[in-house]
Amino acid sequence: MTMLIQYASLKPAPWKNGGGCTTEILAAPPGATLDDFDFRISLATIAQSGPFSIFPGIDRTLTLVDGGNVVLDVGNERQVALSEREPVVAFPGETAVSATVDGDPTTDFNVMTRRERCTHQLERREFRDFSTLERRSALTVLFLAEGDSLTVHSATERMAMVLYDAVVLDREEVWTLEAPRATVFIVDIMPNEEAPA
């Protein structure tokens, strides 16, 4: 069923290390914890420099929503300045990652999938006036990252979104997105065929 998730109805949870807070947008299965989710989509505020939590067996994609730059040390392999120039980074959850906050706190969109259960794809799309979204997976989540409002409609449904709202699309539909100007994140969750039931 198509579902609107209003950001105003969600509650942030502080990190154990005090370096920020996370607002869970959607996780599966229902009631899943950080130890047993199949996938988890959240919005996080990074306020202080420090290490990320380790998530063995998890694939992660992080993309900048708002705020200053944050530099990520990803293992011993690379250093990424998460910024408007390079707004998306993907890495395995078991890799040691440390963040260095440069100035103001940042707000980041985080997608995590358990490797043995499913995979994900994240598209960052900017548009003016309208855009068309054709479903590509069993579950698609649309998140309004920038813009005051967005109207999403299909042949049978119509929803109004405001900043940081999300819509879960789980039926084969073609959707039209309408806004004077908007940046959206489109997350596709794809179950692995060989995943255990």
Buried (B, 14 or more C-beta within 10 A) or exposed (E): EBEBBEBEEBEBEEBEEEBBBBBBBBBBEEEBEEEEBBBBBBBBBBBEEBEBEEBEEBBBBBBBBBBBBBBBBBEEEEEBBBBEEEBBBBBBBBBEBBBBBBEEBBBBBBBBBBBEBBBBBBEBBEBEEEBEBEBEBEBBBBBBBBBEBBBBBBEEBEBEBEBBBBBBBBEEBEBBBBBEEBBBBBBBBBBBEEEEE
